Amino acid sequence: MIELNIFSIILVLGIVQGVFLVVSLFLIRNRNKGANQFLSAFILLITLTMLGRLIIESDLEIPFPNILALPDAIIFLYGPIMYFYLLKLCTNREFKFANTIKHFLPAIIFLISELPLLFQIDHPIRETWTRYTTVRFILIEGGALVVNIYYLVLYKNLLNTYEDESNNHFSFRQFPRYLRVISNIMVVTLIVWGVSYFSWITGNYNIFSQIGYRTVWIILPFLTYAFGYYAINQPALFKVINKKEKPNTDTQIDQSVLDDWKKTLEKFMLEEMPYLNPNLTLKMLSDDIGLKPYQTSKLINTVYEKNFNDFINGYRIEEFKKRATSDGLTKKTILSFALEAGFNSKTTFNTAFKKLTNTTPLQYLKSR
């Protein structure tokens, strides 16, 4: 019989939610399909792992109890799988077995190291493994910490790259902020886990020593909720151009050419007002002015020293100012003016306005 303490209740809820999310993500057909299938497989892995941990916590008797140590492989799998999920989500990259399997070697090595303990038989290797249990735990948990820190760095670098690329290709908020929130949760989890680990091996026990390792298991259900919720509600992402496929934008362009491009761009912006389209992209603007996307990007980055997103939002903010301060329009809300100027949400507008003017829309209007 399962004893329902707080920890086991969290695990049960995580298992139930995990099953629901696996089914829901599998049924999504049109939004980020490849990434969501990857995430679905990962949530299934987490769910099975939580089930194994629940059995351990409940002290249920099973024929081969040591087999329940295998779910601990999740501590080696979490980092690489989350990195691959992000890679698939942001770039839609295809994964080749030869290049992928190496990322799972720590988990494979862990599973192999547990084989001598799986069966209740007398064997010299099993006796050695049992005698040095503490040493094995130190190596296993320490190795898992190193692996997860390494993949957290890769994860954050990929997030930064995607955000920069997104801002250089889209005039609207394309970067999914929940991924940044998840990475911050991962940082906190690793810090607590790390403090717990070092306090354990040094004998300096504290509050983290009591909850540290369990923090990983407690955080899994909540991360499952977060990823599932946002993945189901996240609209389809535009895939940014793979850097390996991009033309060389570092090539020097003659100043006279840049001046001609600048005149063409500014004339088009003034006459056609493309920034009023909330879904404007770098490619759309480039097609309209007869340039390649990398040429338009080079022009904006070099001459205006801005990314595409900030460049377009600058025009939108000026349009907002004109509309919001015109006579006869005082009965409209700030959001109405923002939407008319090309912004697609209140949050995006407020963020862009604050970033480019160092004040809020309301403070600006009050100062007029």
C-alpha positions in Angstrom: 0.0 0.0 0.0 1.4 3.4 -1.0 1.9 5.8 2.0 0.7 9.2 0.9 3.1 11.8 2.3 3.7 15.2 0.7 6.5 13.9 -1.5 4.6 10.9 -2.8 1.5 13.0 -3.4 3.6 15.3 -5.6 4.9 12.3 -7.5 1.4 10.9 -8.0 0.1 14.2 -9.3 3.2 14.4 -11.6 2.5 10.9 -13.0 -1.1 11.7 -13.7 -0.3 15.0 -15.3 2.5 13.4 -17.3 0.2 10.8 -18.8 -2.3 13.5 -19.8 0.4 15.7 -21.4 2.0 12.8 -23.3 -1.4 12.1 -24.9 -2.2 15.8 -25.5 1.2 16.6 -27.1 1.0 13.5 -29.3 -2.4 14.7 -30.7 -1.0 18.2 -31.6 -0.5 18.1 -35.4 0.3 21.5 -36.6 2.3 23.4 -34.0 6.0 22.6 -33.5 5.2 19.0 -34.2 8.7 17.6 -34.3 9.7 19.4 -31.0 6.5 18.4 -29.3 7.0 14.7 -30.2 10.5 15.0 -28.7 9.1 16.6 -25.6 6.3 14.0 -25.4 8.9 11.2 -25.3 10.8 13.1 -22.6 7.7 13.6 -20.5 6.9 9.9 -20.8 10.5 9.1 -19.6 10.0 11.5 -16.6 6.6 9.9 -15.8 8.1 6.4 -15.8 10.9 7.7 -13.7 8.6 9.3 -11.1 6.7 6.0 -11.0 9.9 4.1 -10.2 10.7 6.7 -7.5 7.2 6.4 -6.1 7.6 2.6 -5.7 10.9 3.2 -3.9 9.3 5.7 -1.5 6.5 3.3 -0.8 8.7 0.4 0.2 6.7 -2.0 -2.0 8.3 -5.4 -2.4 9.2 -6.4 -5.9 11.2 -9.4 -7.2 14.3 -7.4 -8.1 14.3 -4.3 -6.0 17.7 -3.1 -7.3 16.1 -2.5 -10.7 14.5 0.6 -9.2 17.9 2.3 -9.2 17.7 2.5 -13.0 15.3 5.5 -12.9 18.2 7.5 -11.4 19.5 7.6 -15.0 17.2 10.6 -15.4 19.8 12.8 -13.7 22.0 12.1 -16.7 19.3 12.3 -19.3 17.6 15.5 -18.3 20.3 18.0 -19.5 20.9 16.5 -23.0 17.2 15.8 -23.8 16.2 19.4 -22.8 18.9 20.7 -25.0 17.8 18.6 -27.9 14.2 19.7 -27.4 15.2 23.4 -27.6 17.4 22.7 -30.6 14.5 21.0 -32.4 12.0 23.7 -31.4 14.2 26.7 -32.5 16.0 25.3 -35.5 14.0 22.2 -36.6 17.4 20.4 -37.0 17.4 16.7 -37.9 19.3 14.5 -35.5 21.6 11.8 -36.7 22.2 8.8 -34.5 26.0 9.0 -34.7 26.0 12.7 -33.5 23.3 12.1 -30.9 24.3 9.0 -29.1 27.5 10.5 -27.6 25.3 12.9 -25.6 23.8 10.0 -23.8 27.0 8.2 -23.0 26.9 9.3 -19.3 23.5 7.7 -18.9 24.6 4.5 -20.7 27.7 4.2 -18.5 25.5 4.7 -15.4 23.1 1.9 -16.5 26.1 -0.4 -17.2 27.6 0.3 -13.8 24.3 -0.7 -12.2 24.1 -4.1 -13.9 26.0 -6.0 -11.2 23.4 -4.9 -8.6 20.3 -5.9 -10.5 20.1 -9.5 -9.5 20.3 -11.1 -6.0 23.3 -13.3 -6.7 26.6 -13.7 -5.1 29.4 -12.5 -7.3 32.7 -10.7 -6.6 31.8 -7.7 -8.8 28.5 -7.3 -7.0 30.2 -7.6 -3.6 32.8 -4.9 -4.6 30.0 -2.6 -5.9 28.1 -3.0 -2.6 31.2 -2.4 -0.5 31.9 0.9 -2.2 28.4 2.1 -2.3 29.3 5.6 -0.9 32.1 6.0 -3.3 29.8 5.1 -6.2 27.2 7.6 -5.1 29.8 10.3 -4.8 31.0 9.6 -8.4 27.5 9.2 -9.8 25.9 12.3 -8.3 29.0 14.4 -8.9 29.2 13.3 -12.5 25.5 14.1 -12.9 26.0 17.6 -11.6 28.8 18.2 -14.0 26.8 16.8 -16.9 23.8 19.0 -16.1 25.8 22.1 -15.6 27.5 21.5 -19.0 24.1 21.2 -20.8 22.7 24.1 -18.9 25.5 26.3 -20.4 24.7 24.8 -23.9 21.0 25.5 -23.3 21.5 29.1 -22.3 23.9 29.8 -25.2 21.3 28.4 -27.6 18.6 30.5 -26.0 20.8 33.6 -26.5 21.6 32.7 -30.1 18.0 32.1 -30.9 16.8 35.3 -29.3 19.4 37.3 -31.2 18.5 35.6 -34.5 14.8 36.1 -33.8 15.2 39.8 -33.2 17.1 40.0 -36.5 14.4 38.3 -38.5 11.0 39.2 -37.0 9.4 42.5 -36.0 7.2 40.8 -33.5 8.0 38.8 -30.3 8.9 35.4 -31.6 11.1 34.3 -28.7 9.2 32.0 -26.2 9.9 33.5 -22.8 8.9 30.4 -20.9 12.1 28.8 -22.1 14.0 31.5 -20.2 11.9 30.9 -17.1 12.6 27.1 -17.3 16.3 27.7 -17.6 16.2 29.9 -14.5 14.4 27.2 -12.6 17.1 24.8 -13.7 19.8 27.1 -12.3 18.1 27.3 -8.9 17.6 23.5 -8.9 21.3 22.9 -9.7 22.4 25.3 -7.0 20.3 23.6 -4.3 21.4 20.2 -5.6 25.1 21.3 -5.6 25.0 22.7 -2.1 23.3 19.5 -0.9 25.9 17.3 -2.6 28.9 19.1 -1.2 27.4 19.4 2.3 26.8 15.6 2.2 30.4 14.6 1.1 31.9 17.1 3.6 29.6 16.3 6.5 28.4 19.9 6.9 24.7 19.2 7.0 22.2 22.0 6.6 18.6 22.5 5.3 19.8 21.7 1.7 21.2 18.4 2.8 17.7 17.3 3.8 15.9 18.4 0.6 18.7 18.7 -2.0 18.6 15.4 -3.9 14.8 15.2 -3.5 14.6 18.7 -5.0 15.4 17.1 -8.4 12.5 14.7 -8.0 10.1 17.4 -6.7 11.0 19.8 -9.5 10.3 17.2 -12.2 6.5 17.2 -11.8 6.4 21.0 -11.9 8.6 21.3 -14.9 6.4 18.7 -16.5 3.4 20.9 -15.9 5.2 24.0 -17.2 6.5 22.4 -20.4 3.3 20.7 -21.2 1.2 23.8 -20.6 3.3 26.1 -22.7 4.0 23.6 -25.4 0.2 23.0 -25.9 -0.5 26.7 -25.9 2.6 27.9 -27.8 1.9 29.0 -31.4 4.0 27.6 -34.1 7.5 29.1 -34.1 9.2 30.4 -37.2 12.5 28.6 -37.6 15.5 30.9 -37.7 18.1 30.4 -40.4 20.8 28.0 -39.5 24.1 29.9 -39.2 25.9 27.4 -41.4 23.4 28.1 -44.2 23.7 31.9 -44.1 25.7 33.9 -46.5 28.8 35.6 -45.2 27.6 38.9 -43.7 31.0 40.0 -42.6 32.0 40.9 -46.1 32.7 44.6 -46.4 30.2 46.5 -48.5 31.1 49.8 -50.2 29.7 52.8 -48.4 28.1 54.1 -51.6 26.2 50.9 -51.9 25.0 51.1 -48.2 23.9 54.7 -48.9 21.8 53.6 -51.9 20.2 50.8 -49.8 19.5 53.3 -47.0 17.7 55.7 -49.3 15.7 52.9 -50.8 14.8 51.6 -47.3 13.8 54.9 -45.8 11.8 55.9 -48.8 9.8 52.7 -48.6 9.3 53.0 -44.9 8.0 56.5 -45.3 5.7 55.9 -48.2 4.5 52.3 -47.6 4.6 52.2 -43.8 5.2 48.4 -43.7 5.7 48.5 -40.0 1.9 48.8 -39.6 1.9 45.0 -40.4 2.3 43.3 -37.0 3.6 40.2 -38.7 6.3 41.9 -40.7 9.5 39.8 -41.2 13.0 40.6 -42.5 12.3 38.5 -45.6 9.0 40.3 -46.4 10.7 43.7 -46.1 13.7 42.6 -48.1 11.5 41.3 -50.9 9.7 44.6 -51.0 12.8 46.7 -51.4 14.6 44.3 -53.7 17.4 43.1 -51.3 18.4 39.8 -49.9 17.5 39.3 -46.3 21.2 39.2 -45.3 21.8 42.5 -47.1 18.9 44.2 -45.3 20.1 42.8 -42.0 23.7 44.1 -42.8 22.2 47.5 -43.6 20.2 47.8 -40.4 22.9 46.4 -38.2 25.7 48.6 -39.7 24.0 51.9 -40.5 21.4 52.1 -37.8 23.3 49.9 -35.3 20.1 48.1 -34.4 18.6 44.6 -34.9 15.6 44.3 -37.2 13.1 44.1 -34.3 14.3 47.4 -32.7 14.5 49.1 -36.1 10.9 48.3 -37.0 9.6 49.0 -33.4 11.3 52.5 -33.6 9.0 53.4 -36.5 6.0 51.9 -34.7 6.7 54.0 -31.6 6.9 57.2 -33.6 3.6 56.2 -35.3 2.1 55.6 -31.9 3.3 59.0 -30.7 1.7 60.8 -33.7 -1.6 59.0 -33.3 -1.8 59.3 -29.5 -1.1 63.0 -29.5 -3.4 63.9 -32.5 -6.5 65.9 -31.9 -9.7 64.0 -31.9 -8.2 60.7 -30.9 -8.2 61.2 -27.1 -11.0 58.8 -26.4 -9.0 55.7 -27.5 -6.9 53.7 -25.2 -3.2 53.4 -25.2 -3.4 49.8 -26.4 -5.7 50.8 -29.3 -3.0 53.3 -30.5 -0.3 50.7 -30.1 -2.2 48.1 -32.1 -2.9 50.6 -34.9 0.9 51.4 -35.0 1.7 47.8 -35.7 2.3 46.2 -32.3 0.6 42.9 -31.7 0.3 42.9 -27.9 0.3 45.2 -24.9 3.3 43.4 -23.4 5.4 43.7 -26.6 4.5 47.4 -26.9 5.3 48.3 -23.3 8.6 46.4 -23.5 9.7 48.0 -26.7 8.6 51.5 -25.7 10.5 51.3 -22.4 13.6 49.9 -24.1 13.8 52.5 -26.9 12.6 55.6 -25.0 13.6 54.9 -21.4 10.1 55.8 -20.3 6.7 54.2 -20.2 3.9 55.1 -22.7 1.8 56.6 -19.9 4.7 58.8 -18.6 5.3 60.0 -22.1 1.7 61.0 -22.7 1.5 62.8 -19.3 4.6 64.8 -20.2 3.0 66.1 -23.4 
